[in-house]
Amino acid sequence: MFEFASPWFFLALPLPWLVRRFAPPYSGAARASLRVPFLDELEALPGAETLQPKLSHEWRLWLAVLAWVLLVTASARPQWLGDPVEQAVSGRDLLMAVDLSGSMEIADFKLGNQQVDRLTATKAVAGQFIERRVGDRIGLILFGDHAYLQAPLTFDRKTVHTLLDESAIGLAGEKTAIGDAIGLAVKRLRDNPENQRVLILLTDGANTAGVVSPLQAAELAAREKLKIYSIGVGADVMLVRDFFGTRRVNPSSDLDEDTMRALADKTGGRYFRARDTAELGQIYQLLDELEPAVKEQRSYRPREELFPWFLGVALLIAAGLLQWGAVKT
């Protein structure tokens, strides 16, 4: 569909006629003229026809009118509106808190046929989760000895994904400050609507650092209507080779599942246990269902500005008129 963004500029169309009709005539034209007593002889010379205007007075007048109409049309900003495009509107402001403590380097997960550490598996699965949250604002908290806001709430999912991929074990310290991560999330989401405060907390251990205990932070989160989905990662059984042969160990013995469940129960969320990559992927798919990404659909129509074409033609006509001489009225 074709429309004008500023149609009131068309009120300027009669402006040249009004100036010609009511403005006093320019009296200096006669004084500025140059008398050439031998003009007849000049016109008789060979090639003298090139000194004459190639356009008649009427044509120059109509071209000037056309240039003015095109200039006014360009000022009215003609636009072409495309077909409506559906756009998702966020239903959630969602923070992800990821543990970067030293225990996340335990290689008890498989990605394809390759044995990988817990953080690498988390990056792969959580990255897919981020990409699916079309329309949501996503933020990223990284925690170890302390909690840090790596990415504030943003619609730029690609940047959040990149920042998660660039995170490294030990970047925030070797210990685990779960309570500080929750407290930081409360602070960042406090001013958001109550139904949009969601924290996904992923860790493989117990709280061993920080100034706030996880349960204290959970009570604060509950008062602020922040819902926590806690995820405990790590396999239950792992084969370890040593000098005496191969033995079975529990690499998740440090995981404080009681506290993780309490965090979820106090805030109205849920606790999940991810023992391998498949379970971790299923958890994030379930989170998609529990916290739907789209609240409503809105549409917009892309606009293409057309005024440069009108303006360009008007300038070309004006340049031609200057080359051929001023319009005489």
Backbone bond lengths (Angstrom), bond angles and torsions (degrees), N, CA, C in turn:
res aa  C-N    CA-C-N  psi(-1)  N-CA   C-N-CA  omega(-1)  CA-C   N-CA-C  phi
1 M - - - 1.453 - - 1.522 109.13 -
2 F 1.347 115.55 142.43 1.457 122.40 -178.15 1.531 108.86 -102.40
3 E 1.340 116.70 133.60 1.452 119.60 177.62 1.522 109.96 -152.80
4 F 1.343 116.17 169.30 1.460 122.95 177.94 1.528 109.06 -112.34
5 A 1.331 116.47 130.64 1.459 120.67 179.93 1.522 111.94 -75.17
6 S 1.339 117.56 -31.01 1.483 122.08 -178.33 1.518 109.77 -132.23
7 P 1.328 117.51 68.89 1.476 119.57 -173.88 1.522 114.36 -66.16
8 W 1.361 117.60 -17.78 1.462 119.01 -178.59 1.529 112.98 -65.11
9 F 1.334 118.23 -14.63 1.467 120.44 176.67 1.520 111.78 -64.40
10 F 1.325 118.00 -20.02 1.462 120.34 178.59 1.531 111.91 -67.34
11 L 1.337 116.79 -14.73 1.461 119.21 175.00 1.526 111.79 -64.58
12 A 1.316 116.68 -17.49 1.472 120.84 -179.92 1.527 112.43 -84.22
13 L 1.323 119.32 -4.55 1.462 121.09 -177.41 1.534 113.40 -56.03
14 P 1.339 120.04 -45.43 1.481 118.71 -178.40 1.526 113.69 -79.81
15 L 1.322 119.42 5.41 1.458 121.07 -175.71 1.529 113.24 -57.82
16 P 1.337 122.40 -46.15 1.475 120.63 178.52 1.527 112.60 -60.15
17 W 1.353 117.06 -39.95 1.469 119.54 179.84 1.523 110.38 -66.05
18 L 1.358 117.19 -39.83 1.463 120.22 178.59 1.527 111.36 -63.46
19 V 1.324 116.09 -41.36 1.470 119.39 177.59 1.520 110.62 -62.80
20 R 1.353 117.10 -45.10 1.480 120.80 179.43 1.509 111.89 -65.19
21 R 1.341 115.12 -33.53 1.478 118.90 -174.63 1.524 111.87 -78.93
22 F 1.328 118.13 -40.50 1.457 120.30 -170.54 1.531 114.24 -111.59
23 A 1.304 119.11 -18.20 1.467 119.68 179.90 1.526 109.89 -76.59
24 P 1.338 118.34 145.24 1.471 120.70 178.71 1.521 110.83 -65.30
25 P 1.328 117.51 145.99 1.476 120.02 -179.07 1.524 111.04 -64.77
26 Y 1.321 114.57 152.32 1.455 120.90 179.87 1.527 108.63 -79.35
27 S 1.334 116.76 115.75 1.464 121.29 -173.82 1.512 113.36 -86.90
28 G 1.285 119.11 -9.58 1.457 120.91 -176.49 1.501 113.68 -87.55
29 A 1.321 118.27 0.46 1.453 120.19 -177.23 1.519 111.82 -64.13
30 A 1.360 116.41 -41.71 1.467 119.68 -178.01 1.516 111.34 -67.48
31 R 1.334 117.04 -40.09 1.457 120.05 -178.69 1.523 111.55 -68.29
32 A 1.331 115.98 -26.04 1.450 118.85 -178.20 1.519 113.09 -86.56
33 S 1.344 116.94 -6.54 1.462 119.77 -177.56 1.523 110.56 -75.23
34 L 1.313 114.75 154.88 1.461 122.07 -178.75 1.522 108.51 -117.50
35 R 1.324 116.10 122.47 1.463 121.17 -179.40 1.529 108.41 -88.76
36 V 1.311 115.03 128.21 1.468 121.71 177.57 1.527 107.91 -119.15
37 P 1.323 117.21 100.48 1.478 119.10 -174.24 1.523 113.18 -67.18
38 F 1.326 116.55 -18.58 1.470 118.24 -178.46 1.524 111.23 -107.67
39 L 1.378 117.04 31.86 1.455 120.46 -179.52 1.511 112.03 -61.34
40 D 1.330 116.35 -37.77 1.466 119.10 -179.21 1.522 111.26 -60.84
41 E 1.360 115.87 -40.06 1.457 118.82 178.72 1.531 111.23 -66.11
42 L 1.358 116.94 -38.71 1.465 119.91 178.29 1.519 111.69 -62.39
43 E 1.332 116.08 -40.71 1.461 119.58 -177.50 1.516 111.52 -68.97
44 A 1.332 115.94 -24.26 1.463 119.68 -178.60 1.516 112.43 -81.74
45 L 1.317 118.55 -14.02 1.460 121.66 -179.15 1.532 110.57 -67.67
46 P 1.388 116.96 149.44 1.474 119.81 176.54 1.530 111.17 -61.62
47 G 1.321 116.18 136.48 1.459 120.76 -179.57 1.504 113.80 80.47
48 A 1.335 117.05 4.20 1.462 118.70 -178.42 1.522 112.05 -67.46
49 E 1.341 116.99 -18.32 1.464 118.48 -178.72 1.514 112.08 -64.23
50 T 1.340 117.68 -19.73 1.461 119.18 178.58 1.508 112.47 -71.97
51 L 1.365 116.65 -15.98 1.460 119.19 177.80 1.515 112.19 -80.38
52 Q 1.325 117.33 -11.97 1.458 121.31 -176.68 1.529 110.45 -89.80
53 P 1.307 117.90 147.09 1.467 120.05 175.00 1.515 110.34 -59.92
54 K 1.327 116.42 140.74 1.451 121.02 -179.54 1.516 112.23 -83.83
55 L 1.334 117.39 -12.69 1.451 121.36 -179.25 1.517 109.59 -115.96
56 S 1.306 114.03 144.18 1.459 118.40 176.74 1.514 110.11 -72.52
57 H 1.323 115.63 165.54 1.459 121.60 179.23 1.529 111.16 -59.11
58 E 1.346 117.29 -40.66 1.465 119.94 -178.21 1.529 111.82 -64.80
59 W 1.345 115.98 -42.06 1.465 118.84 179.78 1.519 111.41 -65.21
60 R 1.323 116.63 -40.99 1.463 118.81 178.97 1.520 110.67 -64.11
61 L 1.311 117.25 -36.54 1.457 121.17 178.70 1.524 111.08 -64.87
62 W 1.345 116.40 -44.72 1.464 118.98 -179.29 1.535 111.42 -68.23
63 L 1.324 117.35 -34.96 1.469 119.75 176.75 1.524 111.08 -65.79
64 A 1.354 116.67 -37.76 1.458 119.83 177.30 1.530 110.71 -64.56
65 V 1.340 115.78 -40.14 1.466 119.57 177.32 1.536 110.26 -63.19
66 L 1.330 115.74 -42.62 1.466 119.46 179.34 1.530 111.06 -63.31
67 A 1.334 117.18 -41.72 1.465 120.09 179.28 1.529 110.74 -62.45
68 W 1.334 117.07 -40.16 1.460 120.40 179.29 1.532 111.17 -65.74
69 V 1.347 116.51 -42.60 1.465 119.85 178.94 1.526 110.47 -62.66
70 L 1.332 117.22 -42.04 1.464 120.48 178.79 1.522 111.35 -65.23
71 L 1.333 117.49 -38.51 1.460 120.98 179.18 1.529 111.19 -64.73
72 V 1.331 116.99 -43.98 1.461 121.02 178.14 1.540 109.89 -65.36
73 T 1.329 117.17 -40.05 1.464 120.89 178.63 1.521 110.70 -62.47
74 A 1.340 117.39 -41.11 1.462 120.35 177.34 1.524 110.80 -63.51
75 S 1.351 117.09 -37.88 1.465 120.52 178.70 1.522 111.55 -65.37
76 A 1.325 117.81 -28.65 1.467 121.88 178.52 1.527 112.19 -77.36
77 R 1.319 118.41 -0.97 1.465 125.45 176.20 1.538 113.01 53.73
78 P 1.328 116.54 73.11 1.470 118.84 174.07 1.527 110.28 -65.36
79 Q 1.314 116.02 139.66 1.463 122.12 -177.71 1.521 110.15 -137.11
80 W 1.334 114.01 150.04 1.462 120.40 173.04 1.519 108.06 -108.67
81 L 1.333 117.18 120.47 1.462 122.58 -179.79 1.516 109.30 -93.85
82 G 1.352 115.37 124.53 1.456 120.33 179.05 1.515 112.25 -80.28
83 D 1.312 115.52 -175.12 1.471 121.45 179.18 1.529 110.06 -68.74
84 P 1.333 118.82 149.44 1.474 121.31 179.18 1.524 111.75 -59.27
85 V 1.340 116.21 138.75 1.459 123.17 178.97 1.524 107.77 -118.17
86 E 1.335 116.67 125.40 1.457 121.15 179.43 1.529 110.26 -73.48
87 Q 1.324 116.19 136.18 1.456 121.56 179.94 1.528 108.83 -130.86
88 A 1.332 115.57 129.34 1.458 120.31 179.48 1.520 110.75 -76.90
89 V 1.331 116.19 140.99 1.453 122.20 176.72 1.523 108.40 -108.35
90 S 1.316 116.39 135.00 1.458 120.34 -173.44 1.518 112.19 -62.30
91 G 1.344 114.86 137.34 1.445 119.59 172.46 1.517 111.71 -101.39
92 R 1.330 118.50 -8.39 1.463 121.22 -175.93 1.526 111.06 -144.80
93 D 1.331 114.83 146.45 1.459 122.94 162.49 1.512 105.54 -105.82
94 L 1.311 116.79 112.29 1.450 121.49 -166.08 1.522 110.58 -121.87
95 L 1.336 116.13 126.96 1.464 122.20 176.31 1.523 109.80 -106.28
96 M 1.321 115.85 138.58 1.465 121.79 174.52 1.522 107.79 -112.49
97 A 1.329 116.98 128.39 1.464 122.78 176.93 1.521 108.11 -113.41
98 V 1.331 116.55 119.97 1.465 122.22 -174.31 1.524 109.48 -118.14
99 D 1.314 115.52 131.09 1.467 124.02 179.80 1.529 110.02 -76.12
100 L 1.363 116.71 126.53 1.463 121.44 176.67 1.524 111.52 -115.37
101 S 1.332 117.51 21.47 1.466 120.49 -178.79 1.528 110.76 -67.65
102 G 1.325 115.70 168.87 1.459 120.73 -175.31 1.506 114.61 -59.99
103 S 1.334 118.47 -30.44 1.467 120.36 -177.91 1.525 112.90 -69.18
104 M 1.345 117.87 -14.38 1.465 120.04 179.00 1.529 112.17 -71.32
105 E 1.331 117.83 -6.39 1.459 120.27 178.31 1.529 112.13 -88.05
106 I 1.322 118.68 -0.63 1.468 120.90 176.94 1.524 109.29 -65.79
107 A 1.315 116.38 126.17 1.471 121.59 -175.21 1.523 110.34 -91.98
108 D 1.326 117.23 73.08 1.469 121.42 179.15 1.525 111.95 -114.94
109 F 1.340 117.31 18.43 1.458 122.35 176.72 1.527 108.82 -118.23
110 K 1.331 115.78 156.64 1.454 121.51 175.02 1.519 109.52 -119.84
111 L 1.310 114.85 135.19 1.459 121.87 176.20 1.517 106.48 -122.85
112 G 1.346 116.27 103.70 1.454 119.55 -168.69 1.516 108.22 72.09
113 N 1.314 116.49 -125.03 1.460 120.95 177.05 1.522 111.91 -106.07
114 Q 1.314 115.85 12.50 1.467 120.39 -175.22 1.518 110.84 -108.37
115 Q 1.314 116.08 136.05 1.464 121.50 175.85 1.522 108.63 -78.73
116 V 1.332 117.47 126.54 1.463 121.32 -177.20 1.522 109.42 -131.92
117 D 1.336 115.33 164.56 1.461 119.70 177.28 1.524 110.31 -79.36
118 R 1.302 115.79 170.56 1.467 121.48 -174.99 1.523 112.59 -64.24
119 L 1.323 117.56 -38.04 1.461 119.80 -178.59 1.517 111.13 -68.26
120 T 1.324 117.59 -39.43 1.470 120.32 178.48 1.526 110.69 -62.08
121 A 1.325 117.50 -42.41 1.465 120.77 177.50 1.523 110.96 -64.98
122 T 1.328 115.89 -39.69 1.470 120.03 178.88 1.522 110.79 -63.16
123 K 1.329 116.83 -43.32 1.470 120.33 179.02 1.527 110.86 -59.06
124 A 1.332 116.54 -43.31 1.466 120.13 -177.43 1.525 111.73 -65.27
125 V 1.325 117.14 -46.29 1.466 120.59 -175.50 1.532 111.02 -77.98
126 A 1.333 116.76 -45.63 1.462 119.55 179.94 1.525 111.34 -65.72
127 G 1.335 117.09 -31.26 1.465 119.87 176.48 1.511 111.99 -62.22
128 Q 1.330 116.98 -40.94 1.467 120.73 176.47 1.528 110.89 -64.86
129 F 1.330 116.07 -38.34 1.464 120.64 177.94 1.531 110.01 -61.59
130 I 1.325 117.31 -44.30 1.464 121.53 179.49 1.520 110.52 -60.63
131 E 1.328 117.12 -43.65 1.457 120.55 -178.36 1.529 112.01 -63.62
132 R 1.326 117.32 -29.18 1.472 120.52 -179.13 1.524 112.78 -78.45
133 R 1.320 118.13 -15.89 1.470 120.34 -174.48 1.526 110.80 -84.54
134 V 1.318 116.02 57.83 1.457 121.49 -178.96 1.528 109.73 -65.01
135 G 1.321 117.31 125.60 1.456 121.77 179.23 1.509 114.35 93.47
136 D 1.333 118.41 -14.23 1.468 121.44 -179.99 1.528 110.54 -85.25
137 R 1.323 114.83 155.86 1.466 119.85 168.23 1.518 107.56 -94.58
138 I 1.331 116.23 124.63 1.456 122.49 -176.48 1.528 109.17 -115.64
139 G 1.329 116.20 139.10 1.460 121.79 173.69 1.520 109.61 -128.56
140 L 1.347 116.39 160.17 1.464 120.58 -175.69 1.523 110.30 -131.81
141 I 1.342 115.67 126.81 1.469 123.46 173.90 1.524 107.92 -114.17
142 L 1.323 116.57 131.97 1.461 122.57 174.59 1.521 107.65 -113.74
143 F 1.329 116.83 136.33 1.465 117.92 -177.84 1.520 111.52 -140.01
144 G 1.328 113.31 148.26 1.459 123.64 175.44 1.513 106.08 -149.05
145 D 1.355 116.86 -108.30 1.469 119.31 172.05 1.524 111.24 -63.89
146 H 1.335 115.32 -33.41 1.464 122.61 177.51 1.522 108.25 -136.36
147 A 1.324 115.96 169.05 1.467 121.41 178.51 1.524 109.36 -106.39
148 Y 1.330 115.79 137.96 1.460 121.45 -177.96 1.529 109.40 -130.41
149 L 1.332 115.26 140.42 1.461 120.09 174.51 1.524 107.94 -85.18
150 Q 1.296 116.51 102.67 1.461 121.07 -178.13 1.514 112.09 -79.89
151 A 1.337 117.41 -34.66 1.469 121.53 179.24 1.524 108.38 -143.16
152 P 1.337 118.35 119.57 1.466 119.68 175.68 1.521 110.61 -68.79
153 L 1.310 116.47 168.59 1.461 120.34 179.66 1.521 110.74 -56.77
154 T 1.320 116.30 127.36 1.455 120.50 -176.25 1.522 110.05 -153.97
155 F 1.335 116.24 154.53 1.458 121.13 172.47 1.531 111.50 -81.84
156 D 1.321 116.83 -8.72 1.463 121.58 -177.10 1.532 109.51 -80.32
157 R 1.319 116.50 81.95 1.453 121.25 -177.41 1.523 112.03 -64.67
158 K 1.324 117.11 -31.78 1.459 120.53 -179.13 1.525 111.32 -62.75
159 T 1.338 116.56 -41.70 1.464 119.92 179.39 1.525 111.12 -66.49
160 V 1.326 117.09 -42.20 1.470 120.03 178.68 1.524 110.25 -61.63
161 H 1.320 116.24 -42.89 1.466 120.85 177.95 1.526 110.68 -60.51
162 T 1.333 116.37 -43.30 1.462 120.41 179.79 1.523 111.45 -63.76
163 L 1.326 117.14 -42.64 1.466 120.53 179.69 1.528 111.44 -65.18
164 L 1.330 116.73 -35.30 1.463 119.59 175.81 1.528 110.62 -66.17
165 D 1.340 116.59 -43.25 1.465 120.08 179.24 1.526 111.88 -63.29
166 E 1.337 117.48 -31.52 1.461 120.63 -177.48 1.527 112.75 -82.70
167 S 1.322 118.35 -8.09 1.462 120.50 179.43 1.523 110.02 -69.26
168 A 1.338 115.39 152.22 1.470 120.58 -176.56 1.513 109.70 -138.15
169 I 1.317 115.29 150.33 1.467 121.70 179.05 1.524 109.39 -61.76
170 G 1.332 116.23 132.48 1.452 121.20 -179.15 1.508 114.37 85.48
171 L 1.326 118.08 -3.05 1.462 120.99 -179.36 1.525 111.92 -60.71
172 A 1.340 116.41 -34.64 1.468 121.03 179.56 1.523 111.59 -105.40
173 G 1.332 117.95 9.77 1.455 121.34 -178.33 1.514 111.55 113.29
174 E 1.324 116.49 170.83 1.457 122.26 -174.42 1.525 113.37 -91.84
175 K 1.324 118.12 -17.65 1.461 121.08 -176.75 1.527 110.81 -93.62
176 T 1.356 116.21 -169.89 1.467 120.63 -172.81 1.524 110.29 -134.27
177 A 1.330 115.94 107.67 1.469 121.67 -179.92 1.529 109.30 -103.25
178 I 1.333 116.16 76.18 1.463 120.47 -178.17 1.527 111.12 -66.35
179 G 1.319 116.87 -43.75 1.468 120.37 -178.82 1.517 111.93 -60.99
180 D 1.339 117.80 -40.56 1.465 120.73 179.17 1.526 111.23 -65.15
181 A 1.342 117.19 -37.03 1.469 120.38 178.66 1.530 110.63 -63.31
182 I 1.341 116.44 -41.81 1.472 119.74 178.35 1.528 110.14 -66.47
183 G 1.332 116.81 -42.86 1.463 119.99 179.37 1.514 111.98 -60.95
184 L 1.334 117.52 -40.11 1.467 120.72 177.65 1.523 110.91 -64.98
185 A 1.325 116.83 -38.84 1.466 120.10 178.24 1.527 110.97 -64.40
186 V 1.320 117.27 -41.17 1.468 120.81 177.46 1.517 110.38 -59.72
187 K 1.321 116.14 -43.98 1.463 120.61 -179.46 1.526 111.44 -62.76
188 R 1.324 117.42 -41.59 1.465 120.64 -176.28 1.528 112.76 -75.82
189 L 1.345 118.08 -24.30 1.461 120.81 -176.01 1.527 113.03 -106.55
190 R 1.315 117.28 1.66 1.469 121.13 -173.66 1.525 112.38 -58.60
191 D 1.315 118.36 -37.32 1.466 121.81 -175.57 1.524 112.75 -88.44
192 N 1.313 118.53 1.27 1.454 121.10 -179.72 1.531 110.87 -85.21
193 P 1.339 117.51 157.36 1.469 119.65 175.13 1.528 111.18 -55.32
194 E 1.320 116.00 146.83 1.470 120.99 -172.72 1.524 112.70 -59.39
195 N 1.317 117.98 -35.12 1.470 119.82 -176.60 1.523 111.98 -82.16
196 Q 1.340 118.31 6.78 1.456 120.91 -178.69 1.525 112.37 -120.46
197 R 1.319 118.62 16.39 1.460 121.47 -177.82 1.530 109.36 -102.53
198 V 1.329 115.32 102.10 1.464 121.07 -175.83 1.522 108.69 -133.31
199 L 1.336 115.82 134.38 1.465 122.33 175.41 1.522 108.81 -125.85
200 I 1.332 116.29 127.99 1.463 122.19 172.27 1.526 106.75 -105.58
201 L 1.315 116.21 112.80 1.468 122.88 -174.13 1.518 109.43 -108.00
202 L 1.336 116.73 121.03 1.458 121.21 -178.35 1.523 109.39 -120.46
203 T 1.332 115.93 124.58 1.459 121.05 179.87 1.521 109.65 -151.68
204 D 1.349 115.41 164.14 1.460 119.45 179.06 1.525 112.37 -123.36
205 G 1.326 116.22 13.98 1.461 117.56 -175.73 1.509 113.35 -144.82
206 A 1.322 114.66 -152.50 1.461 122.32 179.18 1.520 108.45 -117.53
207 N 1.314 115.79 163.21 1.455 120.56 179.34 1.538 110.24 -69.69
208 T 1.327 116.44 118.14 1.465 121.49 -178.16 1.524 112.70 -126.96
209 A 1.337 117.66 7.24 1.462 120.42 -178.35 1.520 108.27 -155.44
210 G 1.324 115.01 178.30 1.458 120.00 177.51 1.513 112.84 96.36
211 V 1.340 115.42 168.53 1.460 121.63 -177.39 1.520 112.28 -101.05
212 V 1.336 117.57 -10.62 1.468 121.51 -178.37 1.521 107.87 -123.37
213 S 1.325 117.13 133.92 1.463 120.23 177.05 1.528 109.42 -75.44
214 P 1.337 117.68 152.49 1.467 119.86 -179.81 1.523 113.97 -57.02
215 L 1.330 118.35 -40.23 1.466 120.06 -177.98 1.525 111.53 -69.55
216 Q 1.328 117.23 -37.09 1.468 119.51 174.97 1.523 110.51 -63.44
217 A 1.313 115.51 -43.47 1.466 119.38 178.62 1.523 110.66 -64.25
218 A 1.336 117.65 -35.71 1.465 120.58 179.05 1.526 111.38 -66.74
219 E 1.322 117.47 -37.68 1.467 120.29 176.78 1.522 110.79 -63.31
220 L 1.338 115.90 -40.86 1.462 119.72 176.45 1.524 110.35 -64.78
221 A 1.330 116.63 -41.05 1.462 120.33 178.77 1.524 111.15 -63.24
222 A 1.321 116.94 -39.07 1.467 120.40 179.39 1.522 111.00 -64.55
223 R 1.331 116.66 -39.67 1.478 119.71 177.79 1.527 111.25 -65.15
224 E 1.326 116.28 -33.22 1.465 120.75 -179.24 1.527 112.90 -90.06
225 K 1.342 116.76 8.25 1.469 122.47 178.19 1.531 112.16 61.39
226 L 1.324 117.11 34.31 1.458 121.86 175.63 1.521 108.99 -93.57
227 K 1.320 116.31 122.81 1.460 121.95 -179.30 1.528 109.44 -92.39
228 I 1.341 115.78 131.11 1.462 121.08 -177.74 1.520 110.07 -113.20
229 Y 1.337 116.02 125.22 1.454 122.49 169.23 1.525 106.46 -105.59
230 S 1.321 117.13 111.18 1.464 121.42 -176.68 1.533 109.94 -100.00
231 I 1.324 115.09 140.32 1.459 121.52 -178.67 1.525 108.21 -127.61
232 G 1.323 116.57 121.61 1.457 121.76 174.40 1.511 109.88 -98.61
233 V 1.329 117.93 121.94 1.463 121.52 -175.74 1.530 110.23 -110.35
234 G 1.327 115.53 150.45 1.456 121.32 177.52 1.515 111.09 132.74
235 A 1.311 116.20 140.64 1.463 121.47 179.68 1.522 111.08 -73.96
236 D 1.331 115.60 156.26 1.465 121.02 176.34 1.529 111.82 -83.85
237 V 1.335 115.46 -28.93 1.466 120.40 -176.44 1.517 108.78 -133.82
238 M 1.344 114.23 137.53 1.460 120.16 178.36 1.526 108.53 -146.03
239 L 1.324 116.04 134.94 1.459 121.26 178.67 1.520 109.44 -87.83
240 V 1.320 115.35 126.43 1.459 121.15 -178.35 1.521 109.07 -122.17
241 R 1.316 115.11 131.13 1.466 120.24 178.28 1.527 109.69 -97.80
242 D 1.325 115.87 132.86 1.465 120.36 176.03 1.527 108.79 -140.05
243 F 1.306 115.98 -165.89 1.470 121.21 -176.19 1.527 111.93 -62.50
244 F 1.342 116.77 -28.22 1.463 121.00 -176.66 1.520 112.76 -94.09
245 G 1.340 117.73 3.54 1.459 121.14 179.40 1.521 111.70 117.85
246 T 1.325 116.76 -149.21 1.470 122.85 -177.64 1.524 109.39 -106.88
247 R 1.301 116.02 132.32 1.464 120.14 178.07 1.525 110.01 -135.60
248 R 1.330 114.58 157.04 1.471 121.61 -179.42 1.529 109.51 -95.18
249 V 1.330 114.74 131.82 1.471 120.26 178.39 1.526 108.75 -130.77
250 N 1.305 115.09 162.77 1.465 121.75 175.32 1.530 107.76 -104.31
251 P 1.331 118.48 101.57 1.460 120.66 -177.61 1.527 113.42 -72.24
252 S 1.337 117.38 -9.42 1.467 121.45 -178.36 1.525 112.05 -106.44
253 S 1.316 116.30 23.78 1.470 118.84 -177.80 1.523 112.22 -64.61
254 D 1.335 118.17 -23.50 1.466 121.07 -179.17 1.525 112.80 -86.11
255 L 1.308 117.20 -6.98 1.455 119.90 -177.59 1.524 110.99 -68.83
256 D 1.335 116.61 122.86 1.467 122.13 -178.64 1.531 108.88 -91.76
257 E 1.330 115.85 82.34 1.465 119.61 -176.06 1.517 112.29 -69.31
258 D 1.309 118.25 -31.60 1.471 120.08 179.31 1.532 110.27 -61.48
259 T 1.331 116.50 -44.96 1.465 119.51 179.30 1.522 110.87 -66.72
260 M 1.321 117.20 -39.21 1.469 120.16 -179.82 1.525 111.04 -63.28
261 R 1.351 115.69 -40.17 1.470 118.41 176.65 1.523 111.20 -65.91
262 A 1.324 116.24 -40.06 1.464 119.85 -179.70 1.525 111.14 -62.85
263 L 1.333 117.02 -38.41 1.471 120.61 178.41 1.525 110.64 -59.07
264 A 1.323 115.47 -45.41 1.462 119.63 -178.87 1.530 111.28 -69.55
265 D 1.337 117.21 -42.50 1.466 120.60 -177.61 1.531 111.64 -64.24
266 K 1.316 117.25 -41.01 1.466 120.54 -177.70 1.531 112.34 -66.16
267 T 1.327 117.00 -28.60 1.465 120.11 -173.19 1.527 113.43 -108.19
268 G 1.319 117.02 3.76 1.469 119.38 178.72 1.510 113.98 81.86
269 G 1.334 117.40 16.89 1.453 120.57 178.60 1.525 111.63 -98.79
270 R 1.325 116.28 -149.75 1.462 120.80 179.41 1.526 109.36 -144.83
271 Y 1.333 115.03 154.31 1.463 120.65 175.78 1.518 109.07 -105.91
272 F 1.337 116.22 137.74 1.457 121.68 179.52 1.531 109.16 -126.37
273 R 1.308 114.81 149.28 1.466 120.90 178.27 1.522 108.64 -118.66
274 A 1.330 116.18 121.42 1.463 121.93 -179.12 1.525 108.99 -113.55
275 R 1.321 116.48 105.96 1.466 121.15 -178.81 1.520 112.54 -94.24
276 D 1.344 116.02 -15.31 1.463 119.79 177.66 1.532 108.34 -153.60
277 T 1.318 115.52 178.48 1.461 120.53 -176.48 1.522 111.89 -64.20
278 A 1.306 117.72 -37.28 1.469 120.67 -179.37 1.523 110.76 -63.29
279 E 1.342 116.99 -46.15 1.466 120.25 178.53 1.529 110.69 -62.99
280 L 1.324 116.66 -39.11 1.465 119.40 179.40 1.522 110.76 -63.50
281 G 1.331 116.25 -40.47 1.465 119.73 177.31 1.517 112.06 -64.74
282 Q 1.325 117.42 -40.08 1.461 121.20 178.15 1.526 111.45 -64.23
283 I 1.324 116.37 -35.84 1.472 120.29 179.32 1.518 110.21 -63.56
284 Y 1.318 117.27 -45.89 1.464 120.03 -178.97 1.524 111.60 -68.02
285 Q 1.334 117.17 -32.34 1.465 119.13 174.33 1.525 110.93 -66.76
286 L 1.331 116.62 -38.53 1.460 120.40 176.96 1.525 110.85 -66.02
287 L 1.332 117.15 -36.44 1.460 120.54 176.97 1.524 110.78 -63.96
288 D 1.321 117.62 -34.13 1.461 120.60 174.43 1.526 111.19 -59.48
289 E 1.329 116.77 -36.20 1.459 120.77 179.88 1.534 111.42 -77.57
290 L 1.329 116.47 -38.74 1.464 119.85 -178.58 1.524 111.89 -71.29
291 E 1.320 116.30 -35.13 1.462 121.12 -179.65 1.521 108.39 -123.14
292 P 1.329 118.43 81.15 1.472 120.74 -176.72 1.515 111.33 -59.10
293 A 1.320 115.09 141.36 1.464 120.26 -173.84 1.517 112.73 -77.30
294 V 1.330 117.83 -30.57 1.459 120.02 -172.78 1.519 110.46 -107.12
295 K 1.297 116.23 125.73 1.466 122.12 177.72 1.525 110.75 -92.14
296 E 1.302 116.66 -42.96 1.458 121.80 179.56 1.520 108.56 -155.57
297 Q 1.323 115.11 168.13 1.449 120.84 179.14 1.525 109.21 -113.61
298 R 1.297 116.21 132.85 1.451 121.47 173.02 1.520 108.17 -124.56
299 S 1.300 115.94 157.78 1.456 119.78 -179.81 1.522 109.94 -125.00
300 Y 1.300 115.53 152.69 1.457 121.39 173.68 1.520 108.34 -138.17
301 R 1.328 116.74 159.87 1.450 121.14 -179.18 1.523 108.40 -114.96
302 P 1.322 117.84 120.62 1.471 119.65 179.17 1.524 110.76 -63.74
303 R 1.329 115.35 140.83 1.464 121.28 -177.36 1.521 109.86 -114.81
304 E 1.306 115.79 134.82 1.464 121.69 175.75 1.526 108.51 -114.90
305 E 1.323 117.42 120.32 1.459 122.35 -179.08 1.529 109.51 -74.83
306 L 1.348 116.66 130.58 1.464 122.44 -178.90 1.518 113.15 -111.00
307 F 1.356 117.58 -4.43 1.463 119.12 -174.24 1.526 113.64 -61.20
308 P 1.360 121.85 -29.05 1.478 118.55 179.50 1.519 113.27 -59.25
309 W 1.338 117.70 -32.57 1.462 119.77 179.67 1.536 110.92 -67.47
310 F 1.323 116.87 -45.20 1.462 120.46 178.91 1.528 111.00 -65.15
311 L 1.318 115.65 -43.16 1.461 120.18 -179.90 1.524 111.03 -64.59
312 G 1.323 117.98 -40.92 1.459 121.34 -179.94 1.518 112.05 -62.53
313 V 1.341 117.61 -44.75 1.470 120.79 179.39 1.523 110.31 -65.19
314 A 1.349 117.44 -40.12 1.470 120.23 178.87 1.524 110.66 -62.38
315 L 1.309 118.28 -40.96 1.469 120.93 179.64 1.526 111.34 -68.20
316 L 1.334 117.32 -37.36 1.468 119.98 176.88 1.529 111.46 -63.08
317 I 1.336 116.62 -43.18 1.465 120.21 178.74 1.523 110.00 -64.54
318 A 1.352 117.20 -43.20 1.461 120.11 179.27 1.523 111.62 -62.12
319 A 1.341 116.53 -39.67 1.464 119.50 178.01 1.521 111.04 -64.54
320 G 1.351 116.89 -38.44 1.467 119.43 177.42 1.514 112.40 -65.03
321 L 1.335 116.58 -39.62 1.460 120.22 178.88 1.535 111.85 -65.45
322 L 1.319 116.59 -37.75 1.465 119.64 175.98 1.526 111.04 -65.02
323 Q 1.335 116.03 -34.24 1.457 119.83 178.65 1.521 111.46 -70.43
324 W 1.355 118.06 -37.57 1.446 122.12 -176.94 1.519 113.39 -87.49
325 G 1.331 117.34 -11.54 1.449 119.94 -179.00 1.503 111.41 112.16
326 A 1.311 116.17 156.03 1.476 121.79 -177.05 1.511 110.20 -66.50
327 V 1.317 115.01 152.45 1.473 121.32 177.66 1.524 109.25 -74.43
328 K 1.289 116.82 131.67 1.470 122.39 177.14 1.510 109.63 -99.84
329 T 1.321 115.72 129.92 1.466 119.34 -179.73 1.515 109.38 -120.59
